[in-house]
């Protein structure tokens, strides 16, 4: 049972100092309290509760306070315009968590804390208090509404930086945009608008709280010794980015083209490599790594009447490539210890995992594989009609081989809308091209003999391996289903009807003058797949974690949503 209460209070004041100059202040208070109870009756499986049942109760509360004050300027000076903001803000977050629970002691299904078995009751307490103080400024200087220079800056003093050598995080940016059709005599009946822009920015990310401070967590009521090497030389993660773009209109607003090119570089990521036992510590938090991303974003829109029918069509295309330039290079600590990390396993499900390597990309998937001979054929023991998993496969000889990257090579979307005499029809087709995915659902169904594939093999009297029929399908699928993820790698390419809508504006104004408009519509989302070779929806992930894309582990099927709406305007 979950019970949550939330209270929100906000307010603001604005004072006009002079024409085009204002001073404003805002504040917001947000408080949330939640109580979670778990009650396991006496008949619950012994995995979760003993003979009398079990009871757990948790209480969590979060208090957030935000406030800022800003001086806003919006002035014109002849051909120049200035829009600027200077301000300061504070954000304070206080989180508290308490829980207690365990098996019931003597009275079945009496779900009270007094009835807990005190000998094995579990207690937990957690919390944190974060605060970020900031100053910021933005300014846009324009000339004749044709040329604009944008400059922004922000500095955060975050409590997460306490006990580190870094005291703040800065966020500078600069951008320049120009409307070329106004600056130069190039505007004509075909090219009616042309704007170019460019920008550079840097952003930061404070590290995880407490990592630079020696803590002594309690275990069984006794503080434990620290296991993490103390390192105060922790820096905020940084991302440097530049972008250039073009926006153009042709034949009025009939055809519009927008193109953006970008590149980002993220470095000073936080690593937690293991240390040798002789150091007296198990691990250390340390900065390192660099990941670069570059890509293209493009959209092309067309507004074209088809006789009495208004037609609008938009095509979008996105492409992103990322490269892991480096992980943690060999670094010598003040104690003389040297740490490094040239590979980082991010976890996975079954026989597939996400691994980061220098020169690789985020989203790289690695799988286990069957043993093969020098020609690449599967190694079959024809005496026992069995195959085996290669425990020494892969570049690192650890049994893992590269399967591909879960990210798409590029994505496309095509949206169309048609309207005629109050009737409207629209649809959106999305395409995700490239990438791979791995289905551990299919693997385990094969291993347990519940899949159509394993049933067909039994009917055929065996499995086709290296072009020949090998009997004993049960042995084969039990081996590959539980130990060879490479047999369950699929293309993640898919094309789907992502959205479909049909609406009608009912002419009620003549009958009821005080009603300005009445629209009814039927909408559908994720309606059908035009193309998909994977046995599951590749857009789904096996977990809410960051690095589980492309992995299927008994996930629920993707949902098709149908809806009906009525919109009334007065």
QUIVENBEL-V65872 format. One record per backbone hydrogen bond with DSSP energy under -0.5 kcal/mol. CO is the residue of the C=O (numbers start at 0). NH is the residue of the N-H. If there is no record, write none. Layout:
<<CO;NH> <CO;NH>>
This chain:
<<0;36> <2;34> <4;32> <6;30> <8;28> <10;26> <12;24> <14;16> <14;22> <17;20> <19;73> <20;16> <20;17> <21;71> <22;14> <23;69> <24;12> <25;67> <26;10> <27;65> <28;8> <29;63> <30;6> <31;61> <32;4> <33;59> <34;2> <35;57> <37;39> <37;55> <38;40> <39;53> <40;43> <44;47> <44;48> <49;52> <51;108> <52;49> <52;103> <53;39> <54;101> <55;37> <56;99> <57;35> <58;97> <59;33> <60;95> <61;31> <61;63> <62;93> <63;29> <64;91> <65;27> <66;89> <67;25> <68;87> <69;23> <69;71> <70;85> <71;21> <72;83> <74;81> <76;79> <78;143> <79;76> <80;141> <81;74> <82;139> <83;72> <84;137> <85;70> <86;135> <87;68> <88;133> <89;66> <90;131> <91;64> <92;129> <93;62> <94;127> <95;60> <96;125> <97;58> <98;123> <99;56> <100;121> <101;54> <102;116> <105;107> <106;109> <108;110> <109;111> <111;114> <112;115> <114;104> <115;117> <116;119> <116;120> <121;100> <123;98> <125;96> <127;94> <129;92> <130;158> <131;90> <132;156> <133;88> <134;154> <135;86> <136;152> <137;84> <138;150> <139;82> <139;141> <140;148> <141;80> <142;145> <142;146> <145;178> <146;142> <147;176> <148;140> <149;174> <150;138> <151;172> <152;136> <153;170> <154;134> <155;157> <155;168> <156;132> <157;160> <158;161> <160;163> <168;155> <171;201> <172;151> <173;199> <174;149> <175;197> <176;147> <177;179> <177;195> <178;181> <178;182> <179;183> <183;185> <183;186> <189;191> <189;250> <190;187> <192;248> <193;179> <193;180> <194;246> <195;177> <196;244> <197;175> <198;242> <199;173> <200;240> <202;238> <204;236> <207;210> <209;212> <216;223> <218;221> <221;218> <226;281> <226;282> <228;284> <231;164> <231;233> <232;234> <233;165> <236;204> <237;266> <238;202> <239;264> <240;200> <241;262> <242;198> <243;260> <244;196> <245;258> <246;194> <247;256> <248;191> <248;192> <249;253> <249;254> <250;253> <253;302> <254;249> <255;300> <256;247> <257;298> <258;245> <259;296> <260;243> <261;294> <262;241> <263;292> <264;239> <265;290> <266;237> <268;270> <268;287> <270;285> <272;283> <275;278> <275;280> <276;279> <281;274> <282;228> <283;285> <285;270> <287;268> <288;267> <289;324> <289;325> <290;265> <291;322> <292;263> <293;320> <294;261> <295;318> <296;259> <297;316> <298;257> <299;314> <300;255> <301;303> <301;312> <304;306> <305;308> <308;305> <308;310> <309;418> <310;303> <311;416> <312;301> <313;414> <314;299> <315;412> <316;297> <317;410> <318;295> <320;293> <322;291> <322;324> <323;358> <325;289> <326;288> <326;328> <327;340> <330;332> <330;338> <332;335> <336;332> <338;330> <340;327> <341;357> <343;345> <343;355> <346;353> <348;351> <350;367> <351;348> <352;365> <353;345> <355;343> <356;359> <359;323> <360;363> <362;405> <363;354> <364;402> <364;403> <365;352> <366;400> <367;485> <368;389> <370;378> <372;375> <376;372> <377;379> <378;387> <379;381> <380;384> <380;385> <385;380> <387;370> <388;390> <389;392> <392;397> <392;398> <392;399> <393;396> <400;366> <403;364> <404;435> <409;432> <410;317> <411;430> <412;315> <413;428> <414;313> <415;426> <416;311> <417;424> <418;309> <419;422> <421;504> <422;419> <423;502> <424;417> <425;500> <426;415> <427;429> <427;497> <427;498> <428;413> <429;495> <430;411> <430;432> <431;493> <432;408> <432;409> <434;491> <436;489> <437;439> <437;551> <438;442> <439;443> <440;444> <441;445> <442;446> <443;447> <444;449> <444;450> <445;448> <450;454> <451;455> <452;456> <453;457> <454;458> <455;459> <456;460> <456;461> <457;460> <462;464> <462;469> <464;467> <467;464> <467;469> <469;462> <471;475> <472;476> <473;477> <474;478> <475;479> <476;480> <477;481> <478;482> <479;483> <483;486> <484;487> <485;488> <487;438> <489;436> <492;532> <493;431> <494;529> <494;530> <495;429> <495;497> <496;526> <496;527> <497;525> <498;427> <499;523> <500;425> <501;521> <502;423> <503;505> <503;519> <505;507> <505;517> <507;511> <510;512> <511;514> <513;515> <516;568> <517;505> <518;566> <519;503> <520;564> <521;501> <522;562> <523;499> <524;560> <527;496> <530;494> <535;537> <536;539> <539;549> <544;547> <547;541> <547;550> <549;437> <550;541> <551;439> <551;440> <558;560> <560;524> <562;522> <564;520> <565;567> <566;518> <568;515> <568;516>>
